[in-house]
């Protein structure tokens, strides 16, 4: 687990006590035919596969992440549900 207030240059994420606080590397493409929730779940899955997110790392609350990236909270909830079903 990472120490409080650490920044990972590779993933461009801020961590506080092992929880991702800011997802600087994530971008949504609103022009894409891929739904936003799938874009998000695929990005998170990619970070897991690359080791940027480790088992036990907590994802941000849906409300916080929605505000950070400018999407509806339901989009985040759908993305988390898609991840959980895999």
C-alpha positions in Angstrom: 0.0 0.0 0.0 1.3 3.5 -0.9 2.0 6.1 1.8 -0.3 9.1 2.3 -0.3 11.7 -0.4 1.9 10.0 -3.0 1.9 10.7 -6.8 2.6 8.0 -9.3 4.2 9.6 -12.4 3.5 6.6 -14.6 -0.2 6.5 -14.0 -0.5 10.2 -13.1 -2.7 9.3 -10.1 -2.6 10.7 -6.6 -2.9 8.2 -3.8 -4.0 8.7 -0.2 -3.6 5.6 2.0 -3.9 3.4 -1.0 -7.0 5.0 -2.5 -6.8 6.6 -5.9 -7.8 10.2 -5.4 -7.4 11.7 -8.8 -7.4 9.9 -12.1 -5.2 12.2 -14.1 -4.6 9.6 -16.8 -8.3 8.9 -17.6 -10.1 10.6 -20.5 -13.5 10.0 -21.8 -14.2 10.4 -25.5 -17.8 11.6 -25.8 -17.7 11.2 -29.6 -16.9 7.5 -29.4 -19.5 4.9 -30.1 -18.3 3.1 -27.0 -20.5 4.0 -24.0 -18.8 6.1 -21.3 -19.3 3.5 -18.6 -17.5 0.9 -20.8 -14.7 3.4 -21.5 -14.3 3.8 -17.8 -14.4 0.1 -16.9 -12.0 -0.7 -19.7 -9.5 1.9 -18.5 -9.7 0.7 -14.9 -9.3 -2.9 -16.1 -6.2 -1.8 -18.1 -4.7 -0.2 -15.0 -5.3 -3.4 -13.1 -3.7 -5.5 -15.8 -0.7 -3.1 -15.9 -0.3 -3.2 -12.2 -1.1 0.5 -11.7 -4.0 -0.7 -9.4 -3.2 -3.5 -7.1 -5.4 -5.9 -5.2 -6.8 -4.0 -2.2 -6.5 -0.6 -3.8 -9.8 1.2 -3.2 -11.6 2.9 -6.1 -13.0 6.4 -5.5 -16.6 6.9 -4.4 -18.8 7.1 -7.5 -19.9 10.6 -6.6 -16.3 11.8 -6.3 -15.1 10.2 -9.5 -18.1 11.4 -11.4 -17.3 15.0 -10.3 -13.6 14.6 -11.2 -14.2 13.5 -14.8 -17.4 15.3 -15.4 -19.9 12.5 -15.9 -23.1 11.4 -14.3 -22.8 9.3 -11.2 -24.9 6.6 -12.8 -22.2 6.2 -15.4 -19.6 5.5 -12.7 -22.0 3.1 -11.0 -22.5 1.2 -14.3 -18.8 1.0 -14.8 -18.2 -0.4 -11.3 -21.0 -2.9 -11.9 -19.4 -4.0 -15.2 -16.1 -4.5 -13.5 -17.7 -6.5 -10.7 -19.4 -8.8 -13.1 -16.1 -9.8 -14.8 
